[in-house]
Amino acid sequence: MKPLKMIGVMSLLMMTLLTQCDNDDEPGTELDKPVLDPALVAEGKEIFRFDTFGDEVFWTDLLHIDKAILGDSNGGFGSGVSPTTALAVGLKVDAEALPASLVADISAGQVDLNDPATTVALLKLDAVVGLKGSFDVSGKLIALGVTCAVCHSTVDDSFAPGIGKRLDGWANRDLNVGAIISLTDNAKPVADLLKVDEATLRTVLAAWGPGKYDAVLFLDGKATRPNGTIAPNLIPAAYGMQGIELTTYTGWGDISYWNNMVAVNEMHGIGNFSDPRLNDAAKYPIATENGLYNITVPNDLVTSKLPALREYQLSLDPPVPPVSSYDKASADLGAMLFTGKANCASCHKAPIFADNVLHTPEEMGIDDFEASRSPTGKYRTTPLRGLFARTKGGFYHDGRFATLNDVVNHYNDHLQLDLTQTEKDNLVEYLKSI
């Protein structure tokens, strides 16, 4: 059996901020955007939003999440998942998928948002972001899968909290992946895979919390850091990838490599995947024991879709920060610090605000735990465009720094930058404006 592979990560986020490399580019340099095929972008959009790659075999056949959503009253088990419950665990609703009559009924308070049957109705409309339901001729929910959008899309809350227009590529930092997986009534196979008891598995999943997921856990079995704390990472954004060669916090590979990895080894889709680096029993015992380093299936539902998926991701520009969200005069001063005294631009080079270079933990001034779980043994430079839209949950791969001020203070100390408090404040305002 393959391990638990929740979507996750398609590039894992915010690792480095002000380390020292070599670069003379100035902030504001124009980005040479790739020429994209509109037809391929449109195809990739559908894949990103609605394609499960056949992962219903995991989420339905093994975990029975469809039955958990239905609840006892609708032919499933437990109390079911109402829209209120779904929103509470960070799932989002696409308001543009709702017919006008339903919008009017919701606004008038005539829709029971505490009834799991309402969730099923929303699934029929393809309105639950990142979840894809399958129904029989009578309209009964018979299967459920997840798509890339479950982790890497959110909504603008324009209708209500958790309900609005889709924001593809934005990290869903409200999504409680562990709580969703824990809905299963069949956790034992996953616990057996990790060689722990079911209670331990559920404890780990509960500890992940909103906006975090541990993709590597189901390759190496390491649920905790050396200090005993739980080891999930922040869900990353999937926008602003133009010119970015290294995805994930530790640079596992390019966009298509990671999409392939996620679709097969995280979402549990049906597809081919090969990475000889995972055939390392000491480093990746679960991957090695279960053959996850070389998966071949007769009906590959993933590989042919990777080019279109990549094209759509490359079309997702980073969001522009609202002018009201930062102090422009202060940010202008911070821009000079970014390329000057603070030397941030040495690694976060414009126009992509990254350098496609891997850095040692020593350069970063942090521990090597997450780097050591990667085949690279290092951390990549995180692209900073659209940073304002991924501040929830903190910064760095694991959210260890709660604010940008904390990040700047870290590098000020680590690199002995000798920034004044005013300079730190100006630098933060600039980072908020990128």
N, C-alpha and C positions, 0 to 999 in steps of 0.2 A: 504494500500500500504506500502511496505517496504521502508526504507529510502535509500538515496544515499549511496552506499557502494563500493567505488572504492577500487581496490586492495591495498592494501596498505600495508599494514603493515604487515606483517607476522613477526614480531619481532621488534620493533621500535628502536633505536641505541644510542650510545655514552653518557651514563649518568654519570658515576662516575670514578674518576681517582685515587685519592690517599687517600681515607678515611681509617679509622683505624678499623681493625678487628684483628683476631688472626690467624697467619699462618706462618709456617717456611719453606715452599717450596721455592726452588731457581728457578730463570728463567732458562729455558733449560731442566727442568725435562721432561722425555719422556712421551708423551701422550699414554695412553692405549686406542687405537682406537677400536670402536665397530666392531664386526664381521658382515659384511653386506651380504645380499643375492644378488648376481649379477643380477639375473632375476628381483628381486624386484626393484633394483636400476635402471635398464633399463626401467622398467615400470614407475617408478616415474619420470624419466627424460622426458618421453613423456608427462606425466600428467603436470609436471611443465612448459614445453614449450608450449604445444598445447591444453590442456584441459580447456574449459571455464566453465565447470560444468553447462552448460545450461544458462549462464548469458546473452545470446542474448535477453532474454525477457526484460532485462533492457536496455542494450546498444543499441539494435535495436528497439524493440517494443515500448519502452517508450521514450528514448532519441533520437532515429533516427540518431545515429552517423554514420551508414552506408550511409545514404543519405547525411550527411554533407561531408563525404569523396568524394562521387560521384560528388557533385556539380550540378548546373543547366544543364551543358552541357552533363551530363551522367545520367540524370534522377533523380537527387537528388535536393538539394537546396543550395543556396549560391555559393560561388566561388570554393568550393571543397577543398580537401587537397592534394596538390602535394607532391612529395618526398621532395622538398625543404622546404615546410611548415612543413611537418612531422618531418624532421630533426631539424627544428628550435624550435619545441616544445619538443624536446628531445627523440622522437622515434628513434629506432635504426634499422639498416638493417643487416641481417645475410649474409655476403658475401659468405659463404659456401653453401647457398641455391640457389645462382645464377648460371645459366648455363654459361659455358665458352663463348658462343656466346654473351650473354647479357653483361658479364664483358667486353668483347672486344668492344662492341658497346658503353658502358658507357665511357670507357677509350678514345674512339675516339670521344666523344662528340656527338654521334649519337642518344642518348636517351634524350627525353625532360623531364627534371627533374622538370619542372614547370607545368606539365600536370597531373591532378588528375587521368587520365586513367593509367598513369604509376604506381601510387600507387596501383591501383586495380590489375595491372599485378603483382606487388610484393606480394600482398596479396595472389594471386593464387599460388605463389611459396612458401607460408609460410615463406617468407623472412622478414616480418616486425615483429621484436621481440615483443612478448607479445600480438599481435593482431591475431585473427583467423577469416578469412572470409569464408562464405558459398556461394556457387554459384549454379545457376540452370543449366540445361542441355545446355543452350545456352551460358553459361559462364558469366551470369550477376550476380553481387554481390547482394545477397538477405538478408544477415544477417552478423552481426559482433559481436564478443565477445572478452573479454580480458582474459588473462591467468596470472598465477603467475609471469611469466617472464617479464611482462610489467614494473613492478617496481623493480624486483629483478634480472635482468640481464642487461648487457650492452654489448658493443663490444670493440675490441682492436684497432679500428680505423686503421687497417692495410691496408685497401683499400683506405679509405678517411675518413674525420671526420664523425663519426656516422655510418660508414659502415666498417664491419670487422668480425672477428671470435667472436662467442658468448663467454661471460664471465658469466656463470651462477652463481648466488649467489651474484654477485656484485650489490650494490645498484645503481640504475640509478638516479644519482643526477642531471642529465640534464632534466629529465622528468617533464614537466609542467602539472601535473594532472588537475589543475584548468582550464587551457586553453583548455585542451581536453574536459573536461566535458562541458565547456562553448560553445562548437560547437553546442550543441543541440538547436533545435528550439522549444523545449517543456520543458522549465525549470520550469514552473508553478507548476507541481505536486511536485517537490522536494522542491520548495519554500514554498508551502502550508504545506508540512510535517514539515518543520522547523518553520512554522508560521512566515515567513517573506515575504516581497514582492520580486518579481523576480529581481528587480534592486539591492536590498540588497544582494541577493544570488550571483549574478554575480560579485558584488564588492568584496565579500569575496573570491570567487574562483580566481579572478584576483590577489588578494593580496597574495595568497599562494606562488606563484613563483616556480622556478625550484627546483626539488628535495625534495618537501615537500607535505605532505598530512595529513589531520586531520581525523583519523579514528573514534575518539570518538564523533566528532561533530554530527554524525547522530544517536547517542545514547542519548547524553545529551543536544544538541542544543547550546552549548557554543562555539561561533565562535571567541570570543576575551578573552584575559586575563583581570584581574582586572584593569590593566593600560590602557586598550583600544586597545592594539596591537593584530593583528591577531594571532591565536593560532595553526597553523599546526606544525607537527613534521617532522624531517628529515626521508626520506625513509631509512630503515636500510638494512644492508647486510644480506644475508641468508647463508653465508658460515661460517665455523669454529664453528659449533653448537655441535660438539662432546663433551659430558660431560656437556652441558649446560641444566639446568633444567627449567630455567625461561626465557621465551621469552617476548619481548616488553620492553620498557624502564622502565615500572612499574610492570613487572612481572605478567601479567594477567594469565599465565598458561604455560604448556609445548608446545612443537612444534605442536603436533597434535591438541591440543585445539585451538591454534591460527590459524593454517591452516583451521580448521573448521569454526572458527569465521570469518576469512577473506573471505573464499569461499562463505559463506552464507550471512553474514551481511555487507560485503564490496564490493565484486565482484557482489553480487546479483545472485549467483548461486542457483540452485534448490537442496536443501538438508535439512536434519534435523540438528537442532542446539538447545542446551539447556544450559542455565546458569542462575540459580535462582537468582544470585547476581544482574542481570540486572532488576529484577522485583522490582524496587525501584523507585516509582514515583517521589520522591524528587530529587534523584540523577540522574536518567536516565528517564526523562519524555517521551522522544520520544520512547525509547525502550519499556517502559511499555505500553504506549498508543497503540503502533502498534504490541504488542505481540512478540517482537524480542527476548525476553528471552526464548521462547519455541516455536520453529518453527518445524512443522511436515508436511511433504509433502508425497503424495502417491508414487512418483517416485523419490527417493533419489539418486541424481547423485554425491554426495560428500562422504558420509561416507565410502563406500567400497574402495575409492581411498586414504584415509588418510595414511594407513600403507606404501604403496609404495612411496607416496610423502615424508613422513618422512625419509624413507630409502635413497632416493636420496639426500635430504638435508644433511643428516649425511655423505654422501659421498663427499660433497663439502669441500675440504680442503681450508684453507685461503691461499691467494696468498703470495708468498715470496717476500719481497721487493728487488728490484734491489740493488746490492751492491753500485752502484753509487749514490743511492738516500739518503745515509746518510754517516756520517763520522764514520768509524768503531772504530778508537781509542777513539773518544769521546763517542761513544755508549758503549764501554767496560767499561768506567768509569761510564757512566750512569747506567749500569746494577748493579753496586755495590751500587749506590745511591737508585735504585729501591727497593732493598731488605734491605737497610741499613737506612741511615739518612732520606730519603724521605718516607720510609715505605709503598711504593705503593703496594708491594707484600702482605701486610696484607689483602687486599681485592682482588687484581688482582693476585690471586695465580696461579703459574705455575702448570701444563702445559696448562690449559685452560685460564689462565689469567682472572679469575673471581672466585667468591666464592659461587654462588648460594644462596646468602643471600640478603634480602631486607633491605634497609637503610632508615632512616627517612630523611626528608628534612633538618633537623637541622644538621645531620651528614654530609650531602652534602654541607651545607652552601649556599643553594639556596631556592627559594620560593617553596611552596607546590602545585602550581596550577595544574600541570600535575599529580602529585601523588594523589591529591584529586579527580581527575576524574577516578581513577582506583579503583577497588574493594580492592586493597591491601593498598592504602593510602601511599605507599612508592615507592622508586626507587630501581631497581635492579642494581647490579654491572655489567657493560658492559664488555664483553670479548674483549680483545685488539688485538688478533691475526689478522694480515692483516690490521692493522689500516691505513697503508699508502694508501690503496685503497679506503678509505672512508673519505678522508679529505675535499673533495669539499663540500662547504656549511657550514662548521664549525663543532663544537663539542657540545656534549650534545644532548639531545632529540630535542631541538629546534634550534640548531646551534648558541646558544648565545655567545659562545666563538669562535672567528674567527680562531684562531691558537692554536697549542699545547702549545706555549709559554703562551698564555692567560690562558689555563687550569692550567698549572703548577703554574703560578703566583697566580691564584685563591686559589689553595690548599696551596701554600706557606703562603699566608696570613691567610686563614681560619684555618689551622692547626698549624700555627706559626712554620714552619719548619726551618726558618732561613737559607734558601739556598742562596748561593752566586750566582751571575750572571753566573759564569762559571759552577757551579753545575746545575743550571737550564738548561743551554745550553746542557750539557752532558746528562741530563735526557731526554730532547726532542729528542736528537739523538738516544737514546736507544728506545724510544717509536716508532720512525720511523722505527726501525730495527726489531720490533717484528713481 
